[in-house]
Amino acid sequence: MKPLISVIMSVYNDSINVKSSIESILNQDYENVEFLIMNDGSTDKTSKILDSFARNRKIKLFQNNKNIGLTKSLNILLKESQGTIIARQDSDDLSLSSRLSKQFYYLKDNNLDICGSRAIIKGSTKITPNRSYYLPLKATLKIKNPFIHGSLIFKKNTIEKVNYYDEKFIYSQDYKLVKDILYSGFSMGIIKEPLYVLNLTNNISTNFKDRQQYYADCVRKNVTPNE
């Protein structure tokens, strides 16, 4: 049997998108999957939507009584996961049906510890990353995160060895994680084919742009946030 892939997703007040996002994982052609979903204190109809999936054998639902943020929620799910391979999914994005299988074999065949894919920007035909995809990862990392967070797949023991997501980073936690992994000597890559559909409207990056920028600057400067 193929290794178990644990997909982890945290959702907060995203009743508009979360159903489609969940279904995109349930429709994967890679079948040995568990899907861990954290309801991070949602106050809209998200809870009702999640409950409608409660009987699905692949889904494990978790609940925060109050909103604690993405970083801490993902660390909780990581520690609850059973798979040797972890995949991310964001509640407002979509995974193409072959995403997990193609990324798993890319990871395995290239002996990588972590990989991502390019993405189609939702509502368009544009692909991201575009020109920066062709630059060396270390060079791009000095400027920005070369990976799309929701497209990541990695070995669980890799993230354990870097002590999970750094909880001091409320934002840009993915940038910090990728930098920690790369500079710990692990191998990484990005699949050229877009396997993910990325939402760039009304999301964390756009709604909290200034704070996102501050935390990203902390990653680039290798300093601890003081918030």
C-alpha positions in Angstrom: 0.0 0.0 0.0 1.1 3.5 -0.7 2.2 5.6 2.3 -0.5 7.5 4.2 -0.6 11.2 3.3 -2.0 13.5 6.0 -3.5 16.6 4.6 -3.8 19.4 7.1 -6.1 22.5 6.8 -7.2 25.2 9.2 -10.2 27.2 8.5 -11.7 30.4 10.0 -14.9 32.0 8.8 -14.6 30.7 5.2 -18.1 29.3 4.5 -17.9 30.6 0.9 -14.9 28.5 -0.1 -14.4 25.6 2.3 -16.8 23.1 0.8 -15.1 23.2 -2.6 -11.7 23.1 -1.0 -12.5 20.0 1.0 -14.1 18.3 -2.0 -10.9 18.9 -4.1 -9.0 16.8 -1.6 -11.6 14.1 -1.3 -11.5 13.8 -5.2 -7.8 13.1 -5.3 -6.7 10.1 -7.3 -4.2 9.2 -4.5 -6.5 7.2 -2.2 -4.5 6.6 1.0 -5.3 10.0 2.6 -6.4 11.3 6.0 -7.7 14.9 6.0 -7.3 16.7 9.3 -9.3 20.0 9.5 -9.2 22.5 12.3 -12.2 24.8 12.7 -10.3 27.7 14.3 -13.2 29.3 16.2 -15.4 30.2 13.2 -18.5 32.2 13.9 -20.1 32.0 10.4 -21.6 28.9 8.7 -18.2 27.1 8.5 -19.1 24.8 11.4 -22.3 23.6 9.7 -20.4 22.9 6.5 -17.7 21.0 8.3 -20.3 18.9 10.2 -21.7 17.8 6.9 -18.5 16.0 6.2 -18.2 14.4 9.6 -19.1 10.9 8.5 -16.5 10.7 5.8 -13.9 8.2 6.9 -11.0 10.2 5.5 -11.9 13.3 7.5 -10.9 14.1 11.1 -12.5 17.3 12.5 -10.9 19.4 15.3 -12.2 22.4 17.0 -10.6 25.5 18.7 -13.0 27.1 21.1 -11.5 30.5 20.1 -9.5 31.7 17.1 -5.8 30.9 17.9 -4.4 31.5 14.4 -3.0 29.5 11.5 0.4 28.8 12.9 -0.7 27.2 16.2 -3.6 25.4 14.5 -1.3 23.7 12.0 1.1 22.6 14.7 -1.8 20.9 16.5 -2.8 19.1 13.4 0.7 18.1 12.6 1.0 16.4 16.0 -2.3 14.6 15.5 -1.4 13.4 12.0 -0.6 9.7 11.4 1.0 9.9 7.9 4.7 9.8 7.1 3.9 12.4 4.4 2.2 15.8 5.2 0.4 17.9 2.6 -1.1 21.4 3.1 -4.3 22.8 1.8 -5.8 26.2 2.4 -9.6 26.6 2.8 -10.0 29.1 0.0 -7.9 27.2 -2.6 -8.3 24.1 -4.7 -6.1 21.1 -5.4 -6.3 19.5 -8.9 -7.2 15.8 -8.7 -3.7 14.5 -9.5 -1.9 16.9 -7.1 -1.1 14.5 -4.3 -0.1 11.6 -6.4 2.2 13.7 -8.7 3.8 15.5 -5.7 4.3 12.2 -3.8 6.1 10.6 -6.7 8.1 13.8 -7.4 9.2 13.8 -3.8 10.1 10.1 -3.8 11.8 10.0 -7.3 13.9 13.0 -6.6 14.7 12.1 -3.0 13.3 15.4 -1.7 12.2 16.3 1.8 9.7 19.0 0.8 8.2 20.1 -2.5 5.5 22.5 -3.8 3.9 23.1 -7.1 3.1 26.1 -9.2 -0.5 27.2 -9.2 -3.2 28.7 -11.4 -4.5 32.0 -10.0 -8.2 31.5 -9.3 -10.4 33.2 -11.9 -7.7 33.5 -14.5 -5.2 31.6 -16.6 -2.2 33.1 -15.0 0.4 30.8 -13.4 2.4 31.6 -10.3 5.3 31.7 -9.6 6.2 32.9 -13.0 9.7 34.1 -13.8 11.0 33.5 -10.2 10.3 29.8 -10.7 13.4 29.6 -12.9 15.7 31.1 -10.3 17.6 29.0 -7.7 15.5 28.5 -4.6 18.2 29.9 -2.3 18.4 33.1 -4.3 14.6 33.6 -4.3 14.4 32.8 -0.6 16.5 35.9 0.2 13.7 38.0 -1.4 10.5 36.1 -0.9 9.1 32.7 -0.2 9.5 30.7 -3.4 6.7 28.3 -2.4 2.9 28.5 -2.3 2.0 27.5 1.2 -1.1 25.5 0.4 0.8 23.5 -2.2 3.4 22.1 0.1 4.0 18.4 0.7 6.8 17.2 3.0 8.1 14.3 5.0 6.7 14.5 8.6 10.1 13.7 10.1 11.6 16.8 8.3 9.2 19.2 10.0 9.7 17.4 13.3 13.5 18.0 13.0 13.0 21.7 12.6 10.6 21.8 15.5 7.4 22.5 13.5 6.1 25.9 12.6 7.7 28.7 14.6 4.8 30.0 16.7 6.4 33.4 17.1 5.4 33.9 13.4 1.7 34.7 13.4 2.1 35.6 9.7 4.6 34.4 7.1 4.9 31.2 9.1 5.4 29.3 5.8 8.3 31.5 4.8 10.0 30.9 8.1 9.4 27.2 7.9 10.8 26.9 4.4 13.9 28.9 5.4 14.4 26.7 8.5 14.1 23.5 6.4 16.4 24.7 3.7 19.1 26.0 6.0 18.9 22.8 8.0 20.3 21.0 5.0 17.1 19.4 3.7 16.4 19.1 0.0 13.5 20.8 -1.8 12.0 21.4 -5.2 9.0 22.8 -7.0 7.0 21.0 -9.7 6.8 23.0 -12.9 3.2 21.8 -13.6 0.5 23.8 -11.8 -1.4 21.4 -9.5 -3.1 24.0 -7.3 -5.6 26.8 -7.7 -4.6 29.8 -5.6 -7.1 32.4 -4.4 -5.6 35.9 -4.2 -8.9 37.7 -3.3 -9.9 38.6 0.3 -7.4 36.3 1.9 -4.9 36.6 4.8 -2.1 37.9 2.5 -4.3 40.7 1.1 -6.4 41.5 4.2 -3.4 41.8 6.5 -0.8 42.9 4.0 1.2 45.2 6.4 1.5 42.6 9.1 2.4 39.9 6.5 5.1 42.2 5.2 6.5 42.8 8.7 6.8 39.1 9.5 8.3 38.4 6.1 10.9 41.1 6.8 11.7 39.4 10.1 12.3 36.2 8.1 14.6 37.9 5.6 16.5 39.7 8.4 16.7 36.6 10.6 15.2 38.4 13.6 12.4 37.5 16.1 9.1 39.4 15.7 8.5 41.8 18.6 4.7 41.7 18.4 
